[in-house]
Amino acid sequence: MKKMTVGEFKTHFSDVIEQIKSGETIAVTFGKKKEMIGYFLPEIP
């Protein structure tokens, strides 16, 4: 699982979408403490 901040997610949105489509799970963090706020994961068929 890859972790990234909201800012990184926004900046690399298209690349992140491709990674998710390829099976990668992305954890998104926020703030100075980098608190986990959510996950993006591929849909299970």
mmCIF entry with sequence, helices, sheets and N, C-alpha, C, O atoms, coordinates in Angstrom:
data_MODEL
# 
_entry.id   MODEL 
# 
_entity.id                         1 
_entity.type                       polymer 
_entity.pdbx_number_of_molecules   1 
# 
_entity_poly.entity_id                      1 
_entity_poly.type                           'polypeptide(L)' 
_entity_poly.nstd_linkage                   no 
_entity_poly.nstd_monomer                   no 
_entity_poly.pdbx_seq_one_letter_code       MKKMTVGEFKTHFSDVIEQIKSGETIAVTFGKKKEMIGYFLPEIP 
_entity_poly.pdbx_seq_one_letter_code_can   MKKMTVGEFKTHFSDVIEQIKSGETIAVTFGKKKEMIGYFLPEIP 
_entity_poly.pdbx_strand_id                 A 
# 
loop_
_entity_poly_seq.entity_id 
_entity_poly_seq.num 
_entity_poly_seq.mon_id 
_entity_poly_seq.hetero 
1 1  MET n 
1 2  LYS n 
1 3  LYS n 
1 4  MET n 
1 5  THR n 
1 6  VAL n 
1 7  GLY n 
1 8  GLU n 
1 9  PHE n 
1 10 LYS n 
1 11 THR n 
1 12 HIS n 
1 13 PHE n 
1 14 SER n 
1 15 ASP n 
1 16 VAL n 
1 17 ILE n 
1 18 GLU n 
1 19 GLN n 
1 20 ILE n 
1 21 LYS n 
1 22 SER n 
1 23 GLY n 
1 24 GLU n 
1 25 THR n 
1 26 ILE n 
1 27 ALA n 
1 28 VAL n 
1 29 THR n 
1 30 PHE n 
1 31 GLY n 
1 32 LYS n 
1 33 LYS n 
1 34 LYS n 
1 35 GLU n 
1 36 MET n 
1 37 ILE n 
1 38 GLY n 
1 39 TYR n 
1 40 PHE n 
1 41 LEU n 
1 42 PRO n 
1 43 GLU n 
1 44 ILE n 
1 45 PRO n 
# 
_struct_asym.id          A 
_struct_asym.entity_id   1 
# 
loop_
_struct_conf.conf_type_id 
_struct_conf.id 
_struct_conf.pdbx_PDB_helix_id 
_struct_conf.beg_label_comp_id 
_struct_conf.beg_label_asym_id 
_struct_conf.beg_label_seq_id 
_struct_conf.pdbx_beg_PDB_ins_code 
_struct_conf.end_label_comp_id 
_struct_conf.end_label_asym_id 
_struct_conf.end_label_seq_id 
_struct_conf.pdbx_end_PDB_ins_code 
_struct_conf.beg_auth_comp_id 
_struct_conf.beg_auth_asym_id 
_struct_conf.beg_auth_seq_id 
_struct_conf.end_auth_comp_id 
_struct_conf.end_auth_asym_id 
_struct_conf.end_auth_seq_id 
_struct_conf.pdbx_PDB_helix_class 
_struct_conf.details 
_struct_conf.pdbx_PDB_helix_length 
HELX_P HELX_P1 AA1 VAL A 6  ? THR A 11 ? VAL A 6  THR A 11 1 ? 6 
HELX_P HELX_P2 AA2 PHE A 13 ? LYS A 21 ? PHE A 13 LYS A 21 1 ? 9 
# 
_struct_conf_type.id          HELX_P 
_struct_conf_type.criteria    ? 
_struct_conf_type.reference   ? 
# 
_struct_sheet.id               AA1 
_struct_sheet.type             ? 
_struct_sheet.number_strands   3 
_struct_sheet.details          ? 
# 
loop_
_struct_sheet_order.sheet_id 
_struct_sheet_order.range_id_1 
_struct_sheet_order.range_id_2 
_struct_sheet_order.offset 
_struct_sheet_order.sense 
AA1 1 2 ? parallel      
AA1 2 3 ? anti-parallel 
# 
loop_
_struct_sheet_range.sheet_id 
_struct_sheet_range.id 
_struct_sheet_range.beg_label_comp_id 
_struct_sheet_range.beg_label_asym_id 
_struct_sheet_range.beg_label_seq_id 
_struct_sheet_range.pdbx_beg_PDB_ins_code 
_struct_sheet_range.end_label_comp_id 
_struct_sheet_range.end_label_asym_id 
_struct_sheet_range.end_label_seq_id 
_struct_sheet_range.pdbx_end_PDB_ins_code 
_struct_sheet_range.beg_auth_comp_id 
_struct_sheet_range.beg_auth_asym_id 
_struct_sheet_range.beg_auth_seq_id 
_struct_sheet_range.end_auth_comp_id 
_struct_sheet_range.end_auth_asym_id 
_struct_sheet_range.end_auth_seq_id 
AA1 1 LYS A 2  ? THR A 5  ? LYS A 2  THR A 5  
AA1 2 ILE A 26 ? PHE A 30 ? ILE A 26 PHE A 30 
AA1 3 GLU A 35 ? PHE A 40 ? GLU A 35 PHE A 40 
# 
loop_
_atom_site.group_PDB 
_atom_site.id 
_atom_site.type_symbol 
_atom_site.label_atom_id 
_atom_site.label_alt_id 
_atom_site.label_comp_id 
_atom_site.label_asym_id 
_atom_site.label_entity_id 
_atom_site.label_seq_id 
_atom_site.pdbx_PDB_ins_code 
_atom_site.Cartn_x 
_atom_site.Cartn_y 
_atom_site.Cartn_z 
_atom_site.occupancy 
_atom_site.B_iso_or_equiv 
_atom_site.pdbx_formal_charge 
_atom_site.auth_seq_id 
_atom_site.auth_comp_id 
_atom_site.auth_asym_id 
_atom_site.auth_atom_id 
_atom_site.pdbx_PDB_model_num 
ATOM 1   N N  . MET A 1 1  ? 0.856   -1.172 0.000   1.00 0.00 ? 1  MET A N  1 
ATOM 2   C CA . MET A 1 1  ? 0.000   0.000  0.000   1.00 0.00 ? 1  MET A CA 1 
ATOM 3   C C  . MET A 1 1  ? 0.898   1.230  0.000   1.00 0.00 ? 1  MET A C  1 
ATOM 4   O O  . MET A 1 1  ? 1.876   1.310  0.744   1.00 0.00 ? 1  MET A O  1 
ATOM 5   N N  . LYS A 1 2  ? 0.546   2.175  -0.842  1.00 0.00 ? 2  LYS A N  1 
ATOM 6   C CA . LYS A 1 2  ? 1.285   3.419  -0.966  1.00 0.00 ? 2  LYS A CA 1 
ATOM 7   C C  . LYS A 1 2  ? 0.558   4.510  -0.186  1.00 0.00 ? 2  LYS A C  1 
ATOM 8   O O  . LYS A 1 2  ? -0.671  4.573  -0.209  1.00 0.00 ? 2  LYS A O  1 
ATOM 9   N N  . LYS A 1 3  ? 1.317   5.381  0.514   1.00 0.00 ? 3  LYS A N  1 
ATOM 10  C CA . LYS A 1 3  ? 0.724   6.500  1.241   1.00 0.00 ? 3  LYS A CA 1 
ATOM 11  C C  . LYS A 1 3  ? 1.092   7.800  0.545   1.00 0.00 ? 3  LYS A C  1 
ATOM 12  O O  . LYS A 1 3  ? 2.199   7.939  0.025   1.00 0.00 ? 3  LYS A O  1 
ATOM 13  N N  . MET A 1 4  ? 0.164   8.752  0.534   1.00 0.00 ? 4  MET A N  1 
ATOM 14  C CA . MET A 1 4  ? 0.448   10.078 -0.004  1.00 0.00 ? 4  MET A CA 1 
ATOM 15  C C  . MET A 1 4  ? -0.453  11.110 0.640   1.00 0.00 ? 4  MET A C  1 
ATOM 16  O O  . MET A 1 4  ? -1.538  10.794 1.128   1.00 0.00 ? 4  MET A O  1 
ATOM 17  N N  . THR A 1 5  ? 0.015   12.352 0.632   1.00 0.00 ? 5  THR A N  1 
ATOM 18  C CA . THR A 1 5  ? -0.777  13.437 1.201   1.00 0.00 ? 5  THR A CA 1 
ATOM 19  C C  . THR A 1 5  ? -1.861  13.856 0.217   1.00 0.00 ? 5  THR A C  1 
ATOM 20  O O  . THR A 1 5  ? -1.830  13.480 -0.955  1.00 0.00 ? 5  THR A O  1 
ATOM 21  N N  . VAL A 1 6  ? -2.814  14.635 0.701   1.00 0.00 ? 6  VAL A N  1 
ATOM 22  C CA . VAL A 1 6  ? -3.868  15.154 -0.172  1.00 0.00 ? 6  VAL A CA 1 
ATOM 23  C C  . VAL A 1 6  ? -3.253  15.967 -1.310  1.00 0.00 ? 6  VAL A C  1 
ATOM 24  O O  . VAL A 1 6  ? -3.680  15.859 -2.459  1.00 0.00 ? 6  VAL A O  1 
ATOM 25  N N  . GLY A 1 7  ? -2.243  16.786 -0.982  1.00 0.00 ? 7  GLY A N  1 
ATOM 26  C CA . GLY A 1 7  ? -1.579  17.605 -2.003  1.00 0.00 ? 7  GLY A CA 1 
ATOM 27  C C  . GLY A 1 7  ? -0.925  16.766 -3.085  1.00 0.00 ? 7  GLY A C  1 
ATOM 28  O O  . GLY A 1 7  ? -1.041  17.079 -4.270  1.00 0.00 ? 7  GLY A O  1 
ATOM 29  N N  . GLU A 1 8  ? -0.236  15.697 -2.687  1.00 0.00 ? 8  GLU A N  1 
ATOM 30  C CA . GLU A 1 8  ? 0.384   14.799 -3.664  1.00 0.00 ? 8  GLU A CA 1 
ATOM 31  C C  . GLU A 1 8  ? -0.688  14.123 -4.513  1.00 0.00 ? 8  GLU A C  1 
ATOM 32  O O  . GLU A 1 8  ? -0.535  13.974 -5.726  1.00 0.00 ? 8  GLU A O  1 
ATOM 33  N N  . PHE A 1 9  ? -1.766  13.722 -3.865  1.00 0.00 ? 9  PHE A N  1 
ATOM 34  C CA . PHE A 1 9  ? -2.868  13.076 -4.581  1.00 0.00 ? 9  PHE A CA 1 
ATOM 35  C C  . PHE A 1 9  ? -3.435  14.002 -5.657  1.00 0.00 ? 9  PHE A C  1 
ATOM 36  O O  . PHE A 1 9  ? -3.661  13.589 -6.794  1.00 0.00 ? 9  PHE A O  1 
ATOM 37  N N  . LYS A 1 10 ? -3.660  15.266 -5.276  1.00 0.00 ? 10 LYS A N  1 
ATOM 38  C CA . LYS A 1 10 ? -4.200  16.237 -6.230  1.00 0.00 ? 10 LYS A CA 1 
ATOM 39  C C  . LYS A 1 10 ? -3.232  16.493 -7.384  1.00 0.00 ? 10 LYS A C  1 
ATOM 40  O O  . LYS A 1 10 ? -3.640  16.560 -8.544  1.00 0.00 ? 10 LYS A O  1 
ATOM 41  N N  . THR A 1 11 ? -1.957  16.634 -7.058  1.00 0.00 ? 11 THR A N  1 
ATOM 42  C CA . THR A 1 11 ? -0.947  16.948 -8.068  1.00 0.00 ? 11 THR A CA 1 
ATOM 43  C C  . THR A 1 11 ? -0.782  15.812 -9.083  1.00 0.00 ? 11 THR A C  1 
ATOM 44  O O  . THR A 1 11 ? -0.588  16.060 -10.273 1.00 0.00 ? 11 THR A O  1 
ATOM 45  N N  . HIS A 1 12 ? -0.860  14.581 -8.609  1.00 0.00 ? 12 HIS A N  1 
ATOM 46  C CA . HIS A 1 12 ? -0.608  13.419 -9.465  1.00 0.00 ? 12 HIS A CA 1 
ATOM 47  C C  . HIS A 1 12 ? -1.868  12.603 -9.708  1.00 0.00 ? 12 HIS A C  1 
ATOM 48  O O  . HIS A 1 12 ? -1.798  11.383 -9.858  1.00 0.00 ? 12 HIS A O  1 
ATOM 49  N N  . PHE A 1 13 ? -3.006  13.259 -9.749  1.00 0.00 ? 13 PHE A N  1 
ATOM 50  C CA . PHE A 1 13 ? -4.299  12.567 -9.821  1.00 0.00 ? 13 PHE A CA 1 
ATOM 51  C C  . PHE A 1 13 ? -4.361  11.527 -10.938 1.00 0.00 ? 13 PHE A C  1 
ATOM 52  O O  . PHE A 1 13 ? -4.734  10.380 -10.692 1.00 0.00 ? 13 PHE A O  1 
ATOM 53  N N  . SER A 1 14 ? -4.004  11.911 -12.153 1.00 0.00 ? 14 SER A N  1 
ATOM 54  C CA . SER A 1 14 ? -4.097  10.981 -13.292 1.00 0.00 ? 14 SER A CA 1 
ATOM 55  C C  . SER A 1 14 ? -3.207  9.762  -13.086 1.00 0.00 ? 14 SER A C  1 
ATOM 56  O O  . SER A 1 14 ? -3.611  8.636  -13.378 1.00 0.00 ? 14 SER A O  1 
ATOM 57  N N  . ASP A 1 15 ? -1.995  9.989  -12.583 1.00 0.00 ? 15 ASP A N  1 
ATOM 58  C CA . ASP A 1 15 ? -1.087  8.872  -12.331 1.00 0.00 ? 15 ASP A CA 1 
ATOM 59  C C  . ASP A 1 15 ? -1.628  7.964  -11.236 1.00 0.00 ? 15 ASP A C  1 
ATOM 60  O O  . ASP A 1 15 ? -1.534  6.740  -11.331 1.00 0.00 ? 15 ASP A O  1 
ATOM 61  N N  . VAL A 1 16 ? -2.194  8.566  -10.198 1.00 0.00 ? 16 VAL A N  1 
ATOM 62  C CA . VAL A 1 16 ? -2.764  7.785  -9.091  1.00 0.00 ? 16 VAL A CA 1 
ATOM 63  C C  . VAL A 1 16 ? -3.908  6.915  -9.594  1.00 0.00 ? 16 VAL A C  1 
ATOM 64  O O  . VAL A 1 16 ? -4.004  5.746  -9.222  1.00 0.00 ? 16 VAL A O  1 
ATOM 65  N N  . ILE A 1 17 ? -4.762  7.463  -10.423 1.00 0.00 ? 17 ILE A N  1 
ATOM 66  C CA . ILE A 1 17 ? -5.878  6.690  -10.984 1.00 0.00 ? 17 ILE A CA 1 
ATOM 67  C C  . ILE A 1 17 ? -5.351  5.483  -11.754 1.00 0.00 ? 17 ILE A C  1 
ATOM 68  O O  . ILE A 1 17 ? -5.898  4.386  -11.639 1.00 0.00 ? 17 ILE A O  1 
ATOM 69  N N  . GLU A 1 18 ? -4.305  5.679  -12.527 1.00 0.00 ? 18 GLU A N  1 
ATOM 70  C CA . GLU A 1 18 ? -3.718  4.560  -13.278 1.00 0.00 ? 18 GLU A CA 1 
ATOM 71  C C  . GLU A 1 18 ? -3.146  3.506  -12.335 1.00 0.00 ? 18 GLU A C  1 
ATOM 72  O O  . GLU A 1 18 ? -3.279  2.308  -12.586 1.00 0.00 ? 18 GLU A O  1 
ATOM 73  N N  . GLN A 1 19 ? -2.514  3.945  -11.259 1.00 0.00 ? 19 GLN A N  1 
ATOM 74  C CA . GLN A 1 19 ? -1.979  3.000  -10.274 1.00 0.00 ? 19 GLN A CA 1 
ATOM 75  C C  . GLN A 1 19 ? -3.100  2.192  -9.630  1.00 0.00 ? 19 GLN A C  1 
ATOM 76  O O  . GLN A 1 19 ? -2.967  0.984  -9.436  1.00 0.00 ? 19 GLN A O  1 
ATOM 77  N N  . ILE A 1 20 ? -4.192  2.851  -9.302  1.00 0.00 ? 20 ILE A N  1 
ATOM 78  C CA . ILE A 1 20 ? -5.340  2.159  -8.700  1.00 0.00 ? 20 ILE A CA 1 
ATOM 79  C C  . ILE A 1 20 ? -5.919  1.152  -9.687  1.00 0.00 ? 20 ILE A C  1 
ATOM 80  O O  . ILE A 1 20 ? -6.248  0.025  -9.318  1.00 0.00 ? 20 ILE A O  1 
ATOM 81  N N  . LYS A 1 21 ? -6.040  1.566  -10.933 1.00 0.00 ? 21 LYS A N  1 
ATOM 82  C CA . LYS A 1 21 ? -6.555  0.656  -11.961 1.00 0.00 ? 21 LYS A CA 1 
ATOM 83  C C  . LYS A 1 21 ? -5.652  -0.562 -12.131 1.00 0.00 ? 21 LYS A C  1 
ATOM 84  O O  . LYS A 1 21 ? -6.117  -1.633 -12.521 1.00 0.00 ? 21 LYS A O  1 
ATOM 85  N N  . SER A 1 22 ? -4.354  -0.399 -11.836 1.00 0.00 ? 22 SER A N  1 
ATOM 86  C CA . SER A 1 22 ? -3.386  -1.495 -11.957 1.00 0.00 ? 22 SER A CA 1 
ATOM 87  C C  . SER A 1 22 ? -3.358  -2.389 -10.724 1.00 0.00 ? 22 SER A C  1 
ATOM 88  O O  . SER A 1 22 ? -2.613  -3.368 -10.686 1.00 0.00 ? 22 SER A O  1 
ATOM 89  N N  . GLY A 1 23 ? -4.168  -2.057 -9.709  1.00 0.00 ? 23 GLY A N  1 
ATOM 90  C CA . GLY A 1 23 ? -4.272  -2.917 -8.537  1.00 0.00 ? 23 GLY A CA 1 
ATOM 91  C C  . GLY A 1 23 ? -3.666  -2.352 -7.265  1.00 0.00 ? 23 GLY A C  1 
ATOM 92  O O  . GLY A 1 23 ? -3.739  -2.992 -6.216  1.00 0.00 ? 23 GLY A O  1 
ATOM 93  N N  . GLU A 1 24 ? -3.066  -1.164 -7.331  1.00 0.00 ? 24 GLU A N  1 
ATOM 94  C CA . GLU A 1 24 ? -2.436  -0.541 -6.155  1.00 0.00 ? 24 GLU A CA 1 
ATOM 95  C C  . GLU A 1 24 ? -3.499  0.055  -5.236  1.00 0.00 ? 24 GLU A C  1 
ATOM 96  O O  . GLU A 1 24 ? -4.501  0.592  -5.706  1.00 0.00 ? 24 GLU A O  1 
ATOM 97  N N  . THR A 1 25 ? -3.277  -0.042 -3.921  1.00 0.00 ? 25 THR A N  1 
ATOM 98  C CA . THR A 1 25 ? -4.120  0.624  -2.940  1.00 0.00 ? 25 THR A CA 1 
ATOM 99  C C  . THR A 1 25 ? -3.388  1.866  -2.479  1.00 0.00 ? 25 THR A C  1 
ATOM 100 O O  . THR A 1 25 ? -2.196  1.802  -2.178  1.00 0.00 ? 25 THR A O  1 
ATOM 101 N N  . ILE A 1 26 ? -4.077  3.002  -2.415  1.00 0.00 ? 26 ILE A N  1 
ATOM 102 C CA . ILE A 1 26 ? -3.487  4.273  -2.023  1.00 0.00 ? 26 ILE A CA 1 
ATOM 103 C C  . ILE A 1 26 ? -4.159  4.759  -0.741  1.00 0.00 ? 26 ILE A C  1 
ATOM 104 O O  . ILE A 1 26 ? -5.382  4.877  -0.673  1.00 0.00 ? 26 ILE A O  1 
ATOM 105 N N  . ALA A 1 27 ? -3.336  5.041  0.277   1.00 0.00 ? 27 ALA A N  1 
ATOM 106 C CA . ALA A 1 27 ? -3.826  5.624  1.526   1.00 0.00 ? 27 ALA A CA 1 
ATOM 107 C C  . ALA A 1 27 ? -3.556  7.125  1.453   1.00 0.00 ? 27 ALA A C  1 
ATOM 108 O O  . ALA A 1 27 ? -2.449  7.539  1.111   1.00 0.00 ? 27 ALA A O  1 
ATOM 109 N N  . VAL A 1 28 ? -4.561  7.940  1.772   1.00 0.00 ? 28 VAL A N  1 
ATOM 110 C CA . VAL A 1 28 ? -4.421  9.396  1.698   1.00 0.00 ? 28 VAL A CA 1 
ATOM 111 C C  . VAL A 1 28 ? -4.358  9.965  3.107   1.00 0.00 ? 28 VAL A C  1 
ATOM 112 O O  . VAL A 1 28 ? -5.182  9.647  3.964   1.00 0.00 ? 28 VAL A O  1 
ATOM 113 N N  . THR A 1 29 ? -3.347  10.827 3.329   1.00 0.00 ? 29 THR A N  1 
ATOM 114 C CA . THR A 1 29 ? -3.152  11.443 4.643   1.00 0.00 ? 29 THR A CA 1 
ATOM 115 C C  . THR A 1 29 ? -3.366  12.945 4.550   1.00 0.00 ? 29 THR A C  1 
ATOM 116 O O  . THR A 1 29 ? -3.334  13.520 3.462   1.00 0.00 ? 29 THR A O  1 
ATOM 117 N N  . PHE A 1 30 ? -3.587  13.582 5.708   1.00 0.00 ? 30 PHE A N  1 
ATOM 118 C CA . PHE A 1 30 ? -3.880  15.010 5.740   1.00 0.00 ? 30 PHE A CA 1 
ATOM 119 C C  . PHE A 1 30 ? -3.254  15.659 6.962   1.00 0.00 ? 30 PHE A C  1 
ATOM 120 O O  . PHE A 1 30 ? -3.189  15.050 8.030   1.00 0.00 ? 30 PHE A O  1 
ATOM 121 N N  . GLY A 1 31 ? -2.799  16.876 6.808   1.00 0.00 ? 31 GLY A N  1 
ATOM 122 C CA . GLY A 1 31 ? -2.312  17.673 7.921   1.00 0.00 ? 31 GLY A CA 1 
ATOM 123 C C  . GLY A 1 31 ? -0.874  17.399 8.309   1.00 0.00 ? 31 GLY A C  1 
ATOM 124 O O  . GLY A 1 31 ? -0.220  16.508 7.767   1.00 0.00 ? 31 GLY A O  1 
ATOM 125 N N  . LYS A 1 32 ? -0.393  18.194 9.270   1.00 0.00 ? 32 LYS A N  1 
ATOM 126 C CA . LYS A 1 32 ? 0.984   18.057 9.739   1.00 0.00 ? 32 LYS A CA 1 
ATOM 127 C C  . LYS A 1 32 ? 1.243   16.696 10.377  1.00 0.00 ? 32 LYS A C  1 
ATOM 128 O O  . LYS A 1 32 ? 2.347   16.158 10.291  1.00 0.00 ? 32 LYS A O  1 
ATOM 129 N N  . LYS A 1 33 ? 0.220   16.151 11.011  1.00 0.00 ? 33 LYS A N  1 
ATOM 130 C CA . LYS A 1 33 ? 0.365   14.835 11.647  1.00 0.00 ? 33 LYS A CA 1 
ATOM 131 C C  . LYS A 1 33 ? 0.163   13.689 10.649  1.00 0.00 ? 33 LYS A C  1 
ATOM 132 O O  . LYS A 1 33 ? 0.326   12.517 10.986  1.00 0.00 ? 33 LYS A O  1 
ATOM 133 N N  . LYS A 1 34 ? -0.191  14.053 9.428   1.00 0.00 ? 34 LYS A N  1 
ATOM 134 C CA . LYS A 1 34 ? -0.432  13.060 8.368   1.00 0.00 ? 34 LYS A CA 1 
ATOM 135 C C  . LYS A 1 34 ? -1.411  11.988 8.829   1.00 0.00 ? 34 LYS A C  1 
ATOM 136 O O  . LYS A 1 34 ? -1.143  10.790 8.744   1.00 0.00 ? 34 LYS A O  1 
ATOM 137 N N  . GLU A 1 35 ? -2.557  12.460 9.322   1.00 0.00 ? 35 GLU A N  1 
ATOM 138 C CA . GLU A 1 35 ? -3.603  11.539 9.751   1.00 0.00 ? 35 GLU A CA 1 
ATOM 139 C C  . GLU A 1 35 ? -4.250  10.877 8.537   1.00 0.00 ? 35 GLU A C  1 
ATOM 140 O O  . GLU A 1 35 ? -4.544  11.532 7.537   1.00 0.00 ? 35 GLU A O  1 
ATOM 141 N N  . MET A 1 36 ? -4.464  9.578  8.642   1.00 0.00 ? 36 MET A N  1 
ATOM 142 C CA . MET A 1 36 ? -5.090  8.835  7.572   1.00 0.00 ? 36 MET A CA 1 
ATOM 143 C C  . MET A 1 36 ? -6.551  9.264  7.437   1.00 0.00 ? 36 MET A C  1 
ATOM 144 O O  . MET A 1 36 ? -7.304  9.231  8.410   1.00 0.00 ? 36 MET A O  1 
ATOM 145 N N  . ILE A 1 37 ? -6.947  9.668  6.225   1.00 0.00 ? 37 ILE A N  1 
ATOM 146 C CA . ILE A 1 37 ? -8.341  10.102 6.039   1.00 0.00 ? 37 ILE A CA 1 
ATOM 147 C C  . ILE A 1 37 ? -9.126  9.191  5.104   1.00 0.00 ? 37 ILE A C  1 
ATOM 148 O O  . ILE A 1 37 ? -10.355 9.247  5.071   1.00 0.00 ? 37 ILE A O  1 
ATOM 149 N N  . GLY A 1 38 ? -8.424  8.350  4.341   1.00 0.00 ? 38 GLY A N  1 
ATOM 150 C CA . GLY A 1 38 ? -9.164  7.450  3.464   1.00 0.00 ? 38 GLY A CA 1 
ATOM 151 C C  . GLY A 1 38 ? -8.267  6.618  2.592   1.00 0.00 ? 38 GLY A C  1 
ATOM 152 O O  . GLY A 1 38 ? -7.051  6.802  2.553   1.00 0.00 ? 38 GLY A O  1 
ATOM 153 N N  . TYR A 1 39 ? -8.897  5.694  1.890   1.00 0.00 ? 39 TYR A N  1 
ATOM 154 C CA . TYR A 1 39 ? -8.190  4.770  1.009   1.00 0.00 ? 39 TYR A CA 1 
ATOM 155 C C  . TYR A 1 39 ? -8.846  4.790  -0.362  1.00 0.00 ? 39 TYR A C  1 
ATOM 156 O O  . TYR A 1 39 ? -10.060 4.956  -0.485  1.00 0.00 ? 39 TYR A O  1 
ATOM 157 N N  . PHE A 1 40 ? -8.026  4.619  -1.383  1.00 0.00 ? 40 PHE A N  1 
ATOM 158 C CA . PHE A 1 40 ? -8.520  4.392  -2.730  1.00 0.00 ? 40 PHE A CA 1 
ATOM 159 C C  . PHE A 1 40 ? -7.995  3.029  -3.129  1.00 0.00 ? 40 PHE A C  1 
ATOM 160 O O  . PHE A 1 40 ? -6.791  2.777  -3.070  1.00 0.00 ? 40 PHE A O  1 
ATOM 161 N N  . LEU A 1 41 ? -8.904  2.142  -3.540  1.00 0.00 ? 41 LEU A N  1 
ATOM 162 C CA . LEU A 1 41 ? -8.509  0.806  -3.906  1.00 0.00 ? 41 LEU A CA 1 
ATOM 163 C C  . LEU A 1 41 ? -9.272  0.358  -5.132  1.00 0.00 ? 41 LEU A C  1 
ATOM 164 O O  . LEU A 1 41 ? -10.363 0.852  -5.416  1.00 0.00 ? 41 LEU A O  1 
ATOM 165 N N  . PRO A 1 42 ? -8.689  -0.586 -5.858  1.00 0.00 ? 42 PRO A N  1 
ATOM 166 C CA . PRO A 1 42 ? -9.350  -1.051 -7.078  1.00 0.00 ? 42 PRO A CA 1 
ATOM 167 C C  . PRO A 1 42 ? -10.639 -1.804 -6.745  1.00 0.00 ? 42 PRO A C  1 
ATOM 168 O O  . PRO A 1 42 ? -10.759 -2.442 -5.699  1.00 0.00 ? 42 PRO A O  1 
ATOM 169 N N  . GLU A 1 43 ? -11.571 -1.711 -7.645  1.00 0.00 ? 43 GLU A N  1 
ATOM 170 C CA . GLU A 1 43 ? -12.828 -2.450 -7.462  1.00 0.00 ? 43 GLU A CA 1 
ATOM 171 C C  . GLU A 1 43 ? -12.571 -3.929 -7.656  1.00 0.00 ? 43 GLU A C  1 
ATOM 172 O O  . GLU A 1 43 ? -11.845 -4.334 -8.564  1.00 0.00 ? 43 GLU A O  1 
ATOM 173 N N  . ILE A 1 44 ? -13.167 -4.721 -6.802  1.00 0.00 ? 44 ILE A N  1 
ATOM 174 C CA . ILE A 1 44 ? -13.031 -6.177 -6.908  1.00 0.00 ? 44 ILE A CA 1 
ATOM 175 C C  . ILE A 1 44 ? -14.144 -6.686 -7.814  1.00 0.00 ? 44 ILE A C  1 
ATOM 176 O O  . ILE A 1 44 ? -15.324 -6.489 -7.523  1.00 0.00 ? 44 ILE A O  1 
ATOM 177 N N  . PRO A 1 45 ? -13.773 -7.338 -8.905  1.00 0.00 ? 45 PRO A N  1 
ATOM 178 C CA . PRO A 1 45 ? -14.811 -7.819 -9.849  1.00 0.00 ? 45 PRO A CA 1 
ATOM 179 C C  . PRO A 1 45 ? -15.687 -8.912 -9.274  1.00 0.00 ? 45 PRO A C  1 
ATOM 180 O O  . PRO A 1 45 ? -16.589 -9.401 -9.954  1.00 0.00 ? 45 PRO A O  1 
# 
